[in-house]
Amino acid sequence: MKSTELIRSILIVTILFFTSCQEKNNSNKSLKQNAGISEFLGQWTMDIKGGGVGWLEVRKEETYLDGSLLWIGGSVSPVSYIYLAGDVLYVGRDTRKVVRTKDAEGIETRSNMISTWLEVKKEGDNIGGYYLRPKSDGIGLDSTSFTGKKLPDVTAAPDLKTLKFDKPIVLFNGKDISGWKLVEEKKTNGWSVIDGALVNNAVHKEGEATVVQYGNLRTVQELEDFNLKLEVNVPEHSNSGIYLRGRYEVQVVDSYGIKPDNHNMGALYSRIAPSVSAEKPAGTWQSFDITLWERHLTVILNGTTIIDNQPVYGPTGGALTSDVFAPGPIYLQGDHGVVSFRNIILTPILK
């Protein structure tokens, strides 16, 4: 009897010992994961193979990870999921529905949801990885590689009253497009000068077999910090944009009468919404007064301040380069619709 009790005691102690060891191992793994995620937290700009700029933000909320992502074009969007497994950060981009079968009446009977995602690893102080897209037939993956650098925190907002300015530069002479060139040389040039205005006639005719790919227009000169004044006329339902340093799009669109949104006229596209609506009806000339100092933006539309010295955390869709500290051109979006610009004057800010 005593022998049986002794064996039982030894078994209990052994079980408790291994249970304790397992709990410690799980705790250590959790600590390592927490330490690992700290290396990914923050904001990253990305250079994407084949051209294009991305931006990723990784945040640790109280009980979960969250993030936002920009991939080449479009908007900055919340990620669909984000988690760390081992040394790989998995970031869900989007999910699309693929209809597989329909019945005789054309009603869907079977569909799949196909997700795309990023696999991100630390590479020294930087990140690198792949964006993965499963093929629709379920066999194989398409992948695009990228590298990324971490962005430092945005500095304090400047006192705009203390800024000193150089001599104004007339970027558009009202006669021709000297000093400007297409961003994409192989695309169609829809730009011309009509009655002293720089006009983009990006017309897509219905019924044409081939959709014309119109080009964006940029200054040859690259600039750093500045105040930019110009006038724009955007027809009904049309769309364009003014890119600052080739990196940040101030939206140009017919949004008259629409509640303020970060895709409306004067917004920093998908990042900063106008504080108030100040646009005029489509087809009328409207004025912009834009100040970009380092990573802070002020936008005055038709005499009303709609973005007041706000921080800019990263590039917008369509950015030419990822380095937020480098000089860049002014570029005007020409691949969306008809738009006109005039009286384009830029005044550099002295350092």
Secondary structure, 3 states (H helix, E strand, C coil): CHHHHHHHHHHHHHHHHHHHHHHHHHHHHHHHHHHHHHCCCEEEEEEECCCCEEEEEEEECCCCEEEEEEECCCCCEECCEEEEECCEEEEEEEEEEEEEEECCCCCEEEEEEEEEEEEEEEECCEEEEEEEEECCCCCCEEEEEEEEEECCCCCCCCCHHHCEECCCEECCCCCCCCCEEECCCCCECCEEEECCEEEECCCCCCCCCCCCCECCEEECCCECCEEEEEEEECCCCCEEEEEECCCEEEEEECCCCCCCCCCCCCCECCCECCCCCCCCCCCCEEEEEEEEECCEEEEEECCEEEEEEEECCCCCCCCCCCCCCCCECCEECCCCCCEEEEEEEEEEEEC
